[in-house]
Amino acid sequence: MVQVCVNGARGTADGAVVPMSPAAMAQSAADAVSAGASDIHVHPKSPCGQDTLSSKAVTATLEAIRARVSVPVGVTTGAWAEPDPAARVERVRSWTVLPDHASVNWHEPGAEEVTAALLDRGIGVEAGIWSSTEGAARFAASPLAPRVLRVLAEVMDASPRTAQESARALLADLGTHHGRPVLLHGMEGGTWPVLRLAGRLGLATRIGLEDTLVLPDGERAMSNRELVAEGLVQYEAARRLP
């Protein structure tokens, strides 16, 4: 599986290619799916362009995307979108249109409570385990871990030289990860090396403007479609390596 991460916490300062409105997110997601993406991760935005968990924004985003594609669509529950854990849980409970899945960063306060709220509503949970955090240890001890949809092994090392090493260390920290599927991805300068490692290991991965704004050669990406198309080329080439 190759997931497209449509926009992330990026904003207008990152350039016009980053989709901010529901209509722009839907167009970008549809283009990425036509290029081969089989799953979508998106950050709904407030009118001022900030990540939000509000029911109105989540509904508008999901309805716009689902009008264009039929693949699963997931959203963030990152603490930056709603810092108070109790308020984050209430946001999840207030959603009137439900995503197929939502990511929960396991190192953040309230991760267990947010996960429980999502599972109670029948929403799949992507357990975000960031490198260089306590996320892996907390996930290993969690009674909810066996119930998550998948583990997002998220490599925060942005160095092209060391990101793969950091990824292998994170996977080792995750151990058996309660038998859940793993999606491995990197960020910024580590995006492409970690994507290639995911291909070598036969793991799911993701690519998109949340993770990087540039192609492997350093050229600025013009769209999520372009990143997905190149990501699939890189992923399949890595899979074929002896």
C-alpha positions in Angstrom: 0.0 0.0 0.0 1.1 3.5 -0.8 -0.8 6.2 1.1 -0.8 9.8 0.0 -0.4 12.4 2.8 -2.1 15.3 1.1 -1.1 18.3 3.1 -0.1 17.7 6.7 0.3 20.7 9.1 1.7 22.8 6.2 0.2 26.1 5.3 0.2 28.8 2.7 3.8 29.7 3.5 4.8 26.3 2.0 3.5 27.3 -1.4 0.4 27.2 -3.6 0.9 23.5 -4.3 -0.2 22.5 -0.8 -4.0 22.1 -0.9 -5.8 24.0 1.9 -9.6 24.0 1.0 -11.8 20.9 0.9 -12.1 21.3 -2.9 -8.4 21.6 -3.4 -7.7 18.6 -1.1 -10.3 16.6 -3.1 -8.7 17.4 -6.4 -5.2 16.7 -5.1 -6.3 13.4 -3.5 -8.1 12.3 -6.7 -5.1 13.1 -8.8 -2.9 11.1 -6.4 -5.2 8.1 -6.5 -5.1 8.2 -10.3 -1.3 8.0 -10.0 -1.5 4.9 -7.8 -2.2 5.9 -4.2 -4.6 3.5 -2.5 -5.2 5.3 0.7 -5.5 9.0 1.8 -4.3 10.8 4.9 -5.4 14.4 5.2 -5.5 17.3 7.6 -8.8 19.3 7.6 -8.2 23.0 7.9 -9.9 25.9 9.6 -10.8 29.0 7.5 -7.4 30.6 8.6 -5.5 27.5 7.4 -4.7 25.8 10.7 -5.2 22.1 11.4 -8.6 21.5 13.1 -10.6 18.6 14.4 -13.9 20.5 14.2 -16.9 18.5 13.0 -17.6 21.1 10.3 -14.1 21.0 8.8 -13.9 17.2 9.0 -17.3 16.8 7.3 -16.5 19.3 4.5 -13.2 17.6 3.8 -14.4 14.0 3.9 -17.5 14.8 1.8 -15.4 16.6 -0.8 -12.8 13.8 -1.1 -15.4 11.0 -1.1 -17.2 12.7 -4.0 -14.1 12.2 -6.1 -12.5 8.8 -4.9 -13.6 5.5 -3.3 -10.4 4.6 -1.4 -10.2 4.9 2.4 -9.7 8.4 3.8 -8.1 9.2 7.2 -7.6 12.3 9.2 -5.2 13.5 11.9 -5.9 13.8 15.6 -2.5 15.5 16.3 -2.3 17.4 19.6 -1.3 20.6 17.8 -4.9 20.7 16.3 -6.4 20.5 19.8 -3.9 20.6 22.7 -6.3 19.6 25.5 -6.8 15.8 25.5 -10.3 16.0 26.9 -11.3 18.5 24.2 -9.7 16.2 21.6 -11.9 13.3 22.7 -15.0 15.5 22.6 -14.1 16.6 19.1 -13.9 13.0 18.0 -17.3 12.3 19.6 -18.8 15.3 17.8 -18.0 14.2 14.3 -21.1 13.6 12.2 -19.3 12.2 9.2 -16.7 9.6 10.1 -13.3 9.0 8.5 -12.3 5.4 7.7 -9.3 5.9 10.0 -7.5 8.5 12.1 -3.9 8.8 13.2 -3.1 9.0 16.9 0.4 10.0 18.0 1.2 7.6 20.8 3.7 9.9 22.5 1.1 12.6 22.9 -0.9 13.1 26.2 -4.3 11.6 25.8 -3.4 9.1 23.1 -5.2 6.2 24.9 -8.3 8.2 25.4 -8.5 9.5 21.9 -7.9 5.9 20.6 -10.7 4.6 22.7 -13.1 7.3 21.5 -12.2 6.4 17.8 -12.6 2.7 18.3 -15.9 3.2 20.1 -17.2 5.0 17.0 -15.9 2.2 14.7 -13.1 4.4 13.2 -9.8 2.6 12.4 -6.7 3.8 14.3 -3.3 4.4 12.8 -0.9 4.3 15.8 1.7 7.0 15.1 5.0 5.9 16.6 7.6 8.7 16.2 11.2 7.9 16.4 13.1 9.4 19.3 10.0 9.5 21.5 8.5 7.2 24.1 5.8 6.2 21.6 7.1 2.7 21.0 7.4 1.8 24.7 3.9 3.2 25.4 2.4 1.4 22.5 4.0 -1.9 23.6 2.3 -1.6 27.0 -1.1 -0.4 25.8 -4.1 -2.8 26.0 -5.5 -1.0 23.0 -2.5 -1.8 20.8 -3.8 -5.1 19.4 -7.0 -3.3 18.2 -5.4 -0.6 16.0 -5.7 -0.8 12.2 -1.9 -0.3 11.6 1.2 1.2 13.0 2.7 4.3 11.4 6.4 4.0 12.0 7.3 7.7 11.6 11.0 8.5 11.2 11.6 12.1 12.3 15.3 12.0 11.3 15.5 14.4 8.3 19.0 13.6 7.3 19.3 11.6 4.0 22.5 10.0 5.4 21.1 8.6 8.6 17.3 8.3 8.1 17.5 4.6 7.1 19.5 3.8 10.2 17.0 5.6 12.3 14.2 3.7 10.6 15.8 0.3 11.4 16.2 1.4 15.0 12.6 2.4 15.2 11.4 -0.9 13.7 13.6 -2.7 16.3 12.0 -0.7 19.1 8.6 -1.7 17.8 9.4 -5.4 18.0 6.5 -7.5 17.1 4.2 -4.4 17.3 1.3 -6.6 18.5 1.1 -8.2 15.0 -0.3 -5.1 13.5 0.6 -4.1 9.9 3.3 -1.4 9.7 3.4 1.6 7.4 7.0 3.1 7.3 7.7 6.6 6.2 10.1 9.4 6.6 10.0 13.2 6.8 11.7 16.0 4.8 15.3 14.9 3.8 14.6 11.4 5.1 11.5 10.9 3.1 13.0 9.2 0.0 15.6 7.0 1.8 13.0 5.7 4.1 10.5 5.1 1.3 13.1 3.0 -0.5 13.8 1.1 2.7 10.1 0.3 3.0 10.2 -1.1 -0.5 13.2 -3.2 0.4 11.4 -4.6 3.5 8.0 -5.0 1.7 6.3 -2.6 4.1 3.5 -0.2 3.3 4.6 3.4 3.0 3.3 6.9 2.2 4.4 9.9 0.2 3.0 13.4 -0.3 3.3 17.1 0.5 3.0 16.5 4.2 6.3 14.6 4.2 8.3 16.4 1.6 8.1 19.2 -0.9 10.8 17.9 -3.2 11.5 15.0 -5.5 14.4 12.7 -5.1 16.6 14.9 -7.3 15.9 17.9 -5.1 13.5 19.6 -7.5 10.4 21.2 -6.1 7.4 18.9 -6.5 4.5 20.4 -8.3 1.7 18.2 -6.8 0.9 15.1 -4.8 0.3 13.3 -8.0 3.9 13.8 -9.0 5.2 12.7 -5.6 3.0 9.5 -5.7 4.1 8.6 -9.3 7.8 9.0 -8.4 7.2 7.3 -5.1 5.9 4.2 -6.8 8.8 4.1 -9.2 11.3 4.3 -6.3 9.4 1.8 -4.2 9.1 -0.8 -6.9 12.8 -0.4 -7.8 13.8 -0.9 -4.2 11.6 -4.0 -4.0 13.5 -5.6 -6.9 16.9 -5.1 -5.4 18.6 -8.4 -4.5 
